[in-house]
């Protein structure tokens, strides 16, 4: 809280709180890609060879990495593209 007893996010303009700065967006993409590489590498290196063939292990590792990257970026989708309709549900529809 600031000195006027309002939360800090209310003192900022609404445009600034809903948009993501391009440099922040770059770091979010980089973290998503690194997370995918980490998951894929872990799967490829540490999945037991007795469970599957080597080629299948690599393919499943890449799929797991893509899934991890996609889910990370999907959960942060409101950071990139804030919802266009900020009013009440159904507002403007007649």
C-alpha positions in Angstrom: 0.0 0.0 0.0 1.2 3.5 -0.7 0.7 6.6 1.4 -2.8 7.3 0.1 -4.1 3.9 1.3 -4.6 2.6 -2.2 -3.0 -0.6 -3.6 -0.1 0.2 -5.9 -1.7 -1.4 -9.0 -4.6 1.0 -8.8 -2.4 4.1 -9.0 -1.0 2.9 -12.4 -2.9 3.6 -15.6 -5.0 0.6 -16.7 -3.1 0.4 -20.0 0.2 -0.2 -18.1 -1.1 -3.0 -15.9 -2.6 -5.1 -18.7 0.1 -5.0 -21.3 3.4 -6.8 -21.2 6.6 -5.0 -22.1 8.4 -6.5 -25.1 11.6 -7.2 -23.1 9.6 -9.0 -20.4 7.9 -11.0 -23.2 11.3 -12.1 -24.6 12.3 -13.4 -21.2 9.0 -15.3 -20.8 9.5 -17.0 -24.1 13.1 -17.8 -23.2 12.0 -19.4 -19.9 9.4 -21.4 -21.7 11.9 -22.8 -24.2 14.5 -23.5 -21.5 11.9 -25.4 -19.4 11.0 -27.5 -22.5 14.7 -28.3 -23.1 15.1 -29.2 -19.5 12.1 -31.6 -19.5 13.1 -33.1 -22.9 16.7 -33.6 -21.8 15.7 -35.2 -18.5 13.4 -37.6 -20.2 16.0 -38.5 -22.9 18.8 -39.0 -20.4 17.1 -40.6 -17.4 14.1 -42.6 -18.8 15.0 -46.3 -18.3 16.2 -48.1 -21.5 14.4 -51.2 -20.5 11.0 -49.5 -20.8 11.3 -48.4 -24.5 13.5 -48.3 -27.5 16.1 -45.5 -27.9 14.3 -43.9 -30.9 11.0 -43.9 -29.0 12.6 -42.5 -25.9 14.0 -39.5 -27.9 10.6 -38.9 -29.6 8.8 -39.0 -26.3 11.4 -36.7 -24.8 10.9 -34.1 -27.5 7.1 -34.4 -27.2 7.3 -33.9 -23.4 9.5 -30.8 -23.9 7.0 -29.3 -26.4 4.2 -30.1 -24.0 6.0 -28.4 -21.1 6.8 -25.3 -23.2 3.2 -25.1 -24.5 1.6 -25.5 -21.1 3.9 -22.8 -19.6 3.1 -20.3 -22.3 -0.6 -21.2 -22.2 -0.8 -20.5 -18.5 0.8 -17.1 -19.2 -1.5 -16.2 -22.2 -3.2 -13.4 -20.3 0.2 -11.7 -19.9 0.7 -11.6 -23.6 -2.8 -10.8 -24.8 -5.0 -9.3 -22.1 -8.7 -10.1 -22.5 -10.4 -7.6 -24.9 -13.7 -7.7 -23.0 -13.0 -6.1 -19.6 -16.7 -5.5 -18.9 -19.4 -7.8 -17.5 -19.9 -11.1 -19.3 -22.4 -10.7 -22.1 -21.9 -6.9 -22.2 -22.4 -5.5 -25.7 -24.2 -8.6 -26.9 -27.9 -8.0 -27.8 
